[in-house]
Amino acid sequence: MRFVLDNGFLKVGMFLIFFLVSAFFVSATNECPGSQYCTYEGAGSTNYQCTADSYTACNDNQKCVATQAVPGTTYCFPTGLPAGVSSGGPCYRYACQDCPAGYVGSGTSCVPKPPDDCNDGGVTCVNPTSKCCLVSGNYDCYQCCANSDCGSAGCGSWGSNYCSGSGSGSSVKRDRTCTNPACNSGSCAANSYTDTQIVQECGTDSCGAYGSDYCSGSGGDNTNKVHSRDCTTISCSSATCSSETNSEVAVVQDCGDTSSSSTLTCTGSVLTNTSIVTHRGCSSASCYTNPVNTTTTTDCAALPSTDSDGSFSAFEVGGVVEDYLSCSAGACTLASYADSCAGTVLTEYGVDGASHKSQTYDCQNNETAYCNATGGYFRDEWRCSGAPGFCNNGAVDTHIGTNVDGDQWDEECGDSVCRLVNGMKDSMILPEDNGAACSDGVDNDCDGLVDCVDPDCAGLAGAGGTCCQDASVDCVQAECVDEQCVANVCSYSPRPVCDGSDCADGFFCDALGSCVDADSDQTVCTTCVSGEWAYGNESAGFGGYIPTGREGPECCGNNVDENFVTIPAPRSGCCNAPTDCIDELGMCRVGHEDDAALCTDGIDNDCDGVVDSADESCYGDVSGIVWDGDNIALGYVVSGAVINGKPPGLPAGLEVSAVSDGDGDYLISHAFVGTYQFRASEPKVFEDSVVTVTVLSDQVVSQDFYLYREPSCDENCLDANGYCNFNCNGTSFPSGESCEFSHKDCWGRTADSTISFVEGEVRTVYQCCEGPVWTEAAPKAKVTASTKNMYDYKRLVTLNGRKVWMHVLVWSSE
């Protein structure tokens, strides 16, 4: 029997023992066995037998006959049998048999013997070396019948290989020149010809069967139902056959593309939009069609009207109102209303929800009177014009003033206020720009306004206080004071606590009427910003370890990263992080001790009353296996190895150790946190191994050690025993070379070993220890034999941790 591996389940490179139990037999065949060859030299015959020696040709007095094979001797069937010899039945051999007296042999027959001398037949041989022969029933003299010098048949050397064609059906061939000398009318003829041999048939283009249907792309809309197959294209180039396999994708069903359509219809004043989106595509290897209908309606009569001038009172801008009324021919219809003029009267249109409204406005309402630079009093004339219409002051202004005193200053421009005297102009009026003029009860500047009522007195001292003009900005400003203007005189009142109107950002009014921040006033902290009035020094930075001079009470929570901490109770304080804690001195601490820095700074960082190495939070565990590095592939371990480590630069008492047990396992408990070296040693057999380990607080860190009997690395990644050592990976040597391990599974193998893995039809091969790495076509397991019966027994087994199929093939000749 023979064990073979199903290539679909086992990666190449694994070792199996093959056993073969079978009985072979040899039956009659049309090929010569062993070193025998086909030959037959009977006169005029082209038939051959399998023999180790040339067969003696029949003489003129013998004929060729077929006889049964000698028992135990195998002969081949000839390609052309002598006349009367059957190709069926047992294997035949061919021999010479004497003809009766007076007859001569001719192939498989005896024919009457010609006269002893050709002259007796009327034929005279001129050449004394010739002999008289029976040729085609006639006797004649030919030089080539005997003792000829025309040479023997033969072929030259094969020429170079070449391609017969370049694509499907091509082959690799080679040629040679052969000669078959013959006698023709007493002369030798070479009879040369070209012998062509097919070295390799390249094959023909072929495609496999299509696989299961699936959706193109990632499925969904606008995708199709397809399937694919692998096709092999044959070619021949430079006398070498080659093939290329590509995937061919064919559309099984065109699912179509997603489309959409819409229809607009009117029902009374309602416009209906019916939209149909037909989704087409592929899902779960099947085409689908999914129409989705969406209907929206719009009541045209309810649509809001629009006004191009944007306002119902935009009298100085021409506009048009569009009012939607109904629905017709699949669209909303509307009416337009433009602003228009009738003399100086403007009809202004505006929107009124889904309708419109109108009003009239006399553009003369915009007219005002004014004094020009020379004291003339004029009316600013307005008119209505344009389409759409709007109010504008394009008319010529009209002089409407009077100058009764003849001083060239119209009475309406100020002459009549308090200086209606001939020759007295307004330039002679005194200004009101000081406290005396603003508190004497006289209209000194003849503007009709007395003292604080006159805007010229704003901010100046009046009879009742500082003058103002209905605005607190004219009053004296102070923080936490509410300034108001009452009857043109400033009034002042204090602002309530927590009012920040007069204060900078983050400051509030206190009970004394001053702006203060939350960190300087308990009332502001607890009342204004809802903070906690607590001790803290968060301003020192994270954890607040550095005294800043501000370790007294302050507001906690009014700034970013200020957290009121009550851990452990009843202590409290203000810290940067909510996970901080308060120590016995009231200082903010980081709240944990779980690394080397925090466990060696002399501070009780987790506020539990225990500092540095006395705190159990500063310790963790280390465990692992001590391996025999020289026999790692066999899974050997080292027992009795001592593993110890001690943080550098720290006082005695922190060194820890453990001893590996019979399984190579060890456990180091209560190791100080931090990253430092641990040493594994077993001096009786092995060299020490030093590894850097990071010990974590309250955790078990896994770290294996590998011990070797001698120094275990060279430039080829080999240990002292010549096995690949993965621990050498990345090691640099004085020669400038370094060890670059190709694959971890090479560990413990020799440098001439390879490991390989099969994925689909590709096998990846790694040369141990450092490569190279290459890919090749994955081999396919097969069994060939000349057998009658064959049985395949298959079983799923585990090999090197992987599930594989084991085939047991049994065959026999029975």
Summary of the structure (lengths in Angstrom):
residues: 814
radius of gyration: 59.8
end to end distance: 14.9
largest distance: 190.2
contacts: 2296
relative contact order: 0.06
helix: 8%
strand: 40%
